[in-house]
Amino acid sequence: MNNQTDIIIGEVYEVICRCGKAGECTYAKVKILTGPDAGRFLRRVIRGLVFPGDLIELVDTKHEHPLIKQEKR
């Protein structure tokens, strides 16, 4: 179990797209605010609705989600 020092705070910088079968996830660019990787940008899939400027808690910053190819509808 993680203690409070392992949690990293990130800010949603840009919402790239909604993903998932029902659009339940958000693919976003996140700026890391705390921890050893502060200032770094990551692409993450976040469950639920988020907007630019929202703060989120990250368990790790080692993994970055690969680029999602958007299909034209």
TIRO-2110 file (N, C-alpha, C; in Angstrom, 1 decimal):
// TIRO-2110
0.8, -1.2, 0.0, N, 1, A
0.0, 0.0, 0.0, CA, 1, A
0.9, 1.2, 0.0, C, 1, A
0.5, 2.2, -0.8, N, 2, A
1.3, 3.4, -0.9, CA, 2, A
1.0, 4.4, 0.2, C, 2, A
2.1, 5.1, 0.7, N, 3, A
1.8, 6.1, 1.7, CA, 3, A
1.7, 7.4, 1.0, C, 3, A
1.4, 8.5, 1.7, N, 4, A
1.1, 9.8, 1.0, CA, 4, A
2.3, 10.4, 0.3, C, 4, A
3.5, 10.0, 0.6, N, 5, A
4.7, 10.6, -0.1, CA, 5, A
4.8, 10.0, -1.5, C, 5, A
4.2, 8.8, -1.8, N, 6, A
4.3, 8.2, -3.1, CA, 6, A
3.3, 8.8, -4.1, C, 6, A
2.4, 9.6, -3.7, N, 7, A
1.4, 10.2, -4.6, CA, 7, A
1.9, 11.4, -5.3, C, 7, A
1.8, 11.5, -6.5, N, 8, A
2.3, 12.6, -7.3, CA, 8, A
1.1, 13.4, -7.9, C, 8, A
1.2, 14.7, -7.8, N, 9, A
0.1, 15.6, -8.3, CA, 9, A
0.4, 16.0, -9.7, C, 9, A
-0.6, 15.9, -10.6, N, 10, A
-0.5, 16.4, -11.9, CA, 10, A
-1.6, 17.3, -12.3, C, 10, A
-1.4, 18.2, -13.2, N, 11, A
-2.5, 19.1, -13.7, CA, 11, A
-2.8, 18.7, -15.2, C, 11, A
-4.1, 18.6, -15.5, N, 12, A
-4.5, 18.3, -16.8, CA, 12, A
-4.2, 19.6, -17.7, C, 12, A
-3.3, 19.4, -18.6, N, 13, A
-2.8, 20.5, -19.4, CA, 13, A
-3.7, 20.7, -20.7, C, 13, A
-4.0, 19.5, -21.3, N, 14, A
-4.8, 19.5, -22.5, CA, 14, A
-5.6, 18.2, -22.6, C, 14, A
-6.9, 18.3, -23.0, N, 15, A
-7.7, 17.2, -23.2, CA, 15, A
-7.6, 16.8, -24.7, C, 15, A
-7.1, 15.6, -25.0, N, 16, A
-6.9, 15.3, -26.4, CA, 16, A
-8.1, 14.7, -27.0, C, 16, A
-8.8, 13.7, -26.3, N, 17, A
-10.0, 13.1, -26.8, CA, 17, A
-10.7, 12.3, -25.8, C, 17, A
-11.9, 11.9, -26.0, N, 18, A
-12.6, 10.9, -25.2, CA, 18, A
-12.4, 9.6, -25.8, C, 18, A
-12.3, 8.6, -25.0, N, 19, A
-12.0, 7.2, -25.5, CA, 19, A
-12.8, 6.2, -24.7, C, 19, A
-12.8, 5.0, -25.1, N, 20, A
-13.6, 3.9, -24.5, CA, 20, A
-14.9, 3.7, -25.3, C, 20, A
-15.5, 2.6, -25.2, N, 21, A
-16.7, 2.3, -25.9, CA, 21, A
-17.8, 3.2, -25.7, C, 21, A
-18.0, 3.7, -24.5, N, 22, A
-19.1, 4.6, -24.1, CA, 22, A
-18.5, 6.0, -23.8, C, 22, A
-17.2, 6.3, -24.1, N, 23, A
-16.7, 7.6, -23.9, CA, 23, A
-16.4, 7.8, -22.4, C, 23, A
-16.2, 6.8, -21.6, N, 24, A
-16.0, 6.9, -20.2, CA, 24, A
-14.6, 7.3, -19.8, C, 24, A
-13.7, 7.3, -20.7, N, 25, A
-12.3, 7.7, -20.3, CA, 25, A
-11.9, 9.0, -21.1, C, 25, A
-11.0, 9.7, -20.6, N, 26, A
-10.4, 10.9, -21.2, CA, 26, A
-8.9, 10.7, -21.5, C, 26, A
-8.5, 11.0, -22.7, N, 27, A
-7.1, 10.9, -23.0, CA, 27, A
-6.6, 12.3, -22.9, C, 27, A
-5.6, 12.5, -22.0, N, 28, A
-5.2, 13.9, -21.7, CA, 28, A
-3.7, 14.0, -21.6, C, 28, A
-3.2, 15.2, -21.8, N, 29, A
-1.8, 15.6, -21.6, CA, 29, A
-1.7, 16.2, -20.2, C, 29, A
-0.9, 15.6, -19.4, N, 30, A
-0.8, 16.0, -17.9, CA, 30, A
0.6, 16.5, -17.6, C, 30, A
0.7, 17.6, -16.9, N, 31, A
1.9, 18.2, -16.4, CA, 31, A
2.1, 17.8, -15.0, C, 31, A
3.3, 17.2, -14.7, N, 32, A
3.6, 16.7, -13.4, CA, 32, A
4.0, 17.9, -12.5, C, 32, A
3.4, 18.1, -11.4, N, 33, A
3.7, 19.2, -10.5, CA, 33, A
4.6, 18.9, -9.3, C, 33, A
4.6, 17.7, -8.8, N, 34, A
5.4, 17.3, -7.7, CA, 34, A
6.2, 16.1, -8.0, C, 34, A
7.2, 15.8, -7.1, N, 35, A
8.0, 14.6, -7.3, CA, 35, A
9.3, 14.9, -8.1, C, 35, A
10.0, 13.8, -8.4, N, 36, A
11.3, 13.9, -9.1, CA, 36, A
11.1, 14.3, -10.6, C, 36, A
9.9, 14.1, -11.1, N, 37, A
9.7, 14.4, -12.6, CA, 37, A
8.9, 15.7, -12.7, C, 37, A
8.9, 16.6, -11.8, N, 38, A
8.2, 17.8, -11.8, CA, 38, A
8.5, 18.6, -13.1, C, 38, A
7.5, 19.1, -13.8, N, 39, A
7.7, 19.8, -15.0, CA, 39, A
7.6, 19.0, -16.3, C, 39, A
7.6, 17.7, -16.1, N, 40, A
7.5, 16.8, -17.3, CA, 40, A
6.0, 16.6, -17.7, C, 40, A
5.8, 16.4, -19.0, N, 41, A
4.5, 16.2, -19.6, CA, 41, A
4.3, 14.7, -20.0, C, 41, A
3.1, 14.2, -19.6, N, 42, A
2.8, 12.8, -19.9, CA, 42, A
1.5, 12.7, -20.6, C, 42, A
1.3, 11.7, -21.4, N, 43, A
-0.1, 11.4, -22.0, CA, 43, A
-0.7, 10.3, -21.1, C, 43, A
-1.8, 10.5, -20.6, N, 44, A
-2.5, 9.5, -19.7, CA, 44, A
-3.9, 9.3, -20.1, C, 44, A
-4.5, 8.2, -19.8, N, 45, A
-5.9, 7.9, -19.9, CA, 45, A
-6.4, 8.0, -18.5, C, 45, A
-7.4, 8.9, -18.4, N, 46, A
-8.0, 9.1, -17.0, CA, 46, A
-9.5, 8.7, -17.1, C, 46, A
-9.9, 7.9, -16.1, N, 47, A
-11.3, 7.5, -16.0, CA, 47, A
-12.2, 8.7, -15.6, C, 47, A
-13.2, 9.0, -16.3, N, 48, A
-14.1, 10.0, -15.9, CA, 48, A
-13.9, 11.3, -16.7, C, 48, A
-14.6, 12.3, -16.4, N, 49, A
-14.6, 13.6, -17.1, CA, 49, A
-13.6, 14.5, -16.4, C, 49, A
-12.7, 15.0, -17.2, N, 50, A
-11.7, 16.0, -16.6, CA, 50, A
-11.7, 17.2, -17.6, C, 50, A
-11.2, 18.3, -17.1, N, 51, A
-11.1, 19.5, -17.9, CA, 51, A
-9.7, 20.1, -17.7, C, 51, A
-9.2, 20.9, -18.6, N, 52, A
-7.9, 21.6, -18.4, CA, 52, A
-7.9, 22.4, -17.1, C, 52, A
-6.8, 22.2, -16.4, N, 53, A
-6.7, 22.9, -15.1, CA, 53, A
-7.0, 22.0, -13.9, C, 53, A
-7.7, 20.9, -14.1, N, 54, A
-8.0, 20.0, -13.0, CA, 54, A
-6.8, 19.3, -12.5, C, 54, A
-6.7, 19.1, -11.2, N, 55, A
-5.6, 18.4, -10.5, CA, 55, A
-6.0, 16.9, -10.3, C, 55, A
-5.0, 16.0, -10.6, N, 56, A
-5.2, 14.6, -10.5, CA, 56, A
-4.1, 14.0, -9.7, C, 56, A
-4.3, 12.9, -9.0, N, 57, A
-3.3, 12.2, -8.3, CA, 57, A
-2.8, 11.0, -9.2, C, 57, A
-1.5, 10.9, -9.3, N, 58, A
-0.9, 9.8, -10.1, CA, 58, A
-0.1, 8.9, -9.1, C, 58, A
-0.2, 7.6, -9.4, N, 59, A
0.6, 6.7, -8.6, CA, 59, A
2.0, 6.6, -9.1, C, 59, A
2.2, 6.6, -10.4, N, 60, A
3.6, 6.6, -10.9, CA, 60, A
3.7, 7.5, -12.2, C, 60, A
4.9, 7.8, -12.5, N, 61, A
5.2, 8.6, -13.7, CA, 61, A
6.1, 7.9, -14.7, C, 61, A
6.3, 6.6, -14.5, N, 62, A
7.2, 5.8, -15.3, CA, 62, A
6.5, 5.4, -16.6, C, 62, A
5.2, 5.3, -16.6, N, 63, A
4.6, 4.8, -17.8, CA, 63, A
3.8, 5.9, -18.5, C, 63, A
4.0, 6.0, -19.8, N, 64, A
3.2, 7.0, -20.6, CA, 64, A
2.4, 6.2, -21.6, C, 64, A
1.1, 6.6, -21.7, N, 65, A
0.2, 5.9, -22.6, CA, 65, A
0.6, 6.2, -24.1, C, 65, A
0.6, 5.2, -24.9, N, 66, A
0.9, 5.5, -26.3, CA, 66, A
-0.1, 6.3, -27.0, C, 66, A
0.3, 6.9, -28.1, N, 67, A
-0.6, 7.8, -28.9, CA, 67, A
-1.8, 7.1, -29.4, C, 67, A
-3.0, 7.6, -29.2, N, 68, A
-4.2, 7.0, -29.7, CA, 68, A
-4.5, 7.6, -31.1, C, 68, A
-4.8, 6.7, -32.0, N, 69, A
-5.2, 7.2, -33.4, CA, 69, A
-6.7, 7.4, -33.4, C, 69, A
-7.1, 8.6, -33.7, N, 70, A
-8.5, 9.0, -33.7, CA, 70, A
-9.1, 8.6, -35.0, C, 70, A
-10.2, 7.9, -35.0, N, 71, A
-10.9, 7.5, -36.2, CA, 71, A
-11.9, 8.7, -36.6, C, 71, A
-12.1, 8.9, -37.9, N, 72, A
-13.0, 9.9, -38.3, CA, 72, A
-14.4, 9.2, -38.4, C, 72, A
-15.4, 9.9, -37.9, N, 73, A
-16.7, 9.4, -37.8, CA, 73, A
-17.6, 10.1, -38.8, C, 73, A
END
